[in-house]
């Protein structure tokens, strides 16, 4: 049976021993609010060996940067810092002709404190035998609150309802 793009990406990252967190819309779905999402948002452990393994794994699936740079450049901290400083980049977008339905967006900076967030993460199956590492619910809400877009605010409302929060009186 052919893997979906998300399954293929997760399987490749797991196979390369990449430390990652699934965030964004797919994490919202994993935490119980079903909604459409077309991309896979990831936070990676930004240590260079991990990033090299991640970019190699994604490259093996045909993923390449939307920007006119080499995929390997993402592993270089100084290059990423320049993208943030000079271009205001927050995510590194990748696409694949082999997986056209699923873009991958990787955070350029660590918005959570990766090591602690990784310890709080939940591991859930995305397919039989393929487990992904999803950001914990509280961390997801923090990320959504920081982004502050209309869709993020709706996600927060739904996620807090799932968590059992009650609105302030």
C-alpha positions in Angstrom: 0.0 0.0 0.0 1.4 3.4 -1.0 2.2 5.8 1.8 0.6 9.3 1.9 3.0 12.2 1.8 2.7 12.8 5.5 3.4 9.1 6.2 6.4 9.2 3.8 7.9 12.3 5.5 7.4 11.0 9.0 8.8 7.6 8.0 11.9 9.2 6.4 12.5 11.5 9.4 12.1 8.6 11.8 14.4 6.4 9.7 17.1 9.1 9.8 16.8 9.5 13.6 15.7 13.1 13.2 14.4 14.9 16.3 11.3 16.9 15.2 7.9 18.1 16.4 4.8 18.2 14.2 3.0 21.5 14.8 0.4 23.5 12.9 -2.8 22.2 11.4 -1.8 18.5 11.6 -1.0 18.9 15.3 -4.4 20.5 15.7 -6.0 17.5 14.1 -3.9 15.1 16.2 -5.2 16.8 19.4 -8.8 16.3 18.4 -10.0 19.2 16.2 -10.6 18.0 12.7 -9.9 20.6 10.1 -8.3 20.9 6.7 -4.6 21.4 6.4 -2.5 21.2 3.3 1.0 21.4 4.7 3.2 19.7 7.3 4.7 22.2 9.8 7.8 21.1 11.7 10.0 22.3 14.4 13.4 20.6 14.2 16.1 20.3 16.8 18.4 23.0 15.3 21.7 21.2 16.1 23.6 20.8 12.9 23.9 17.0 12.7 20.1 16.7 13.2 19.4 19.3 10.5 21.7 17.6 8.1 19.9 14.3 8.7 16.5 16.0 8.3 17.4 17.7 5.0 18.9 14.5 3.6 15.7 12.6 4.6 13.5 15.2 3.0 15.7 15.5 0.0 15.4 11.7 -0.5 11.6 12.3 -1.0 12.3 15.0 -3.7 11.7 17.9 -1.3 13.5 21.1 -2.4 13.4 24.7 -1.1 10.9 27.2 -2.6 13.6 29.8 -2.2 16.5 29.7 -4.7 19.0 28.0 -2.2 20.3 24.5 -1.7 18.5 22.4 0.8 21.7 21.8 2.7 22.0 25.5 3.5 19.3 25.1 6.1 21.7 23.2 8.4 24.0 26.3 8.7 23.1 28.4 11.7 24.7 31.6 10.2 22.9 31.2 7.0 19.6 30.8 8.8 20.3 33.8 11.0 20.9 35.9 7.8 17.6 34.7 6.4 15.8 35.8 9.5 17.7 39.1 9.7 17.7 40.1 6.1 14.5 38.6 4.8 12.3 38.2 7.9 12.1 34.5 7.2 10.2 32.5 9.8 9.7 29.2 8.0 11.7 27.4 5.3 9.3 26.0 2.8 9.9 22.8 0.9 8.0 21.2 -2.0 8.3 18.0 -3.8 7.1 17.0 -7.3 6.8 13.4 -5.9 4.5 14.7 -3.1 2.7 17.7 -4.6 -0.2 17.6 -2.1 2.1 18.2 0.9 4.4 21.1 1.4 6.7 21.0 4.4 7.3 24.2 6.4 10.2 24.1 8.8 10.6 26.8 11.5 13.9 28.7 11.0 14.2 29.5 14.7 13.2 27.5 17.8 10.0 29.1 19.1 9.5 26.8 22.1 12.8 25.6 23.6 13.1 22.4 21.6 14.5 20.0 24.3 11.8 20.8 26.8 9.1 20.7 24.2 10.4 17.4 22.9 10.1 15.9 26.4 6.5 17.0 26.6 5.6 15.8 23.1 3.1 13.1 22.3 3.8 10.2 20.0 0.9 9.2 17.9 0.4 6.8 14.9 -0.1 8.5 11.5 -0.4 5.1 10.0 0.0 1.5 11.2 3.5 1.2 12.5 4.4 4.9 11.7 4.6 7.1 14.8 5.0 10.9 14.6 6.2 13.2 17.4 3.5 15.9 17.9 3.9 19.0 20.0 2.1 18.8 23.3 -1.3 20.5 23.5 -0.2 23.4 25.7 2.8 24.1 23.5 0.6 24.1 20.4 -1.7 26.6 22.0 1.3 28.8 22.9 2.5 28.6 19.3 -1.0 29.5 18.0 -1.3 32.4 20.4 2.1 33.8 19.3 1.1 33.5 15.6 -2.2 35.3 16.3 -3.8 34.9 12.9 -7.6 34.5 12.7 -7.3 30.8 12.0 -4.9 30.3 14.9 -7.4 32.1 17.3 -10.2 29.7 16.1 -7.8 26.8 16.6 -7.1 28.0 20.2 -10.8 28.3 20.9 -11.4 24.7 19.8 -8.3 23.3 21.4 -9.1 24.9 24.8 -12.6 23.4 24.5 -11.1 20.0 24.0 -8.7 20.6 26.9 -11.7 21.6 29.0 -10.8 25.3 29.5 -13.7 27.6 30.3 -13.8 31.1 29.0 -13.1 33.8 31.6 -16.3 35.4 33.0 
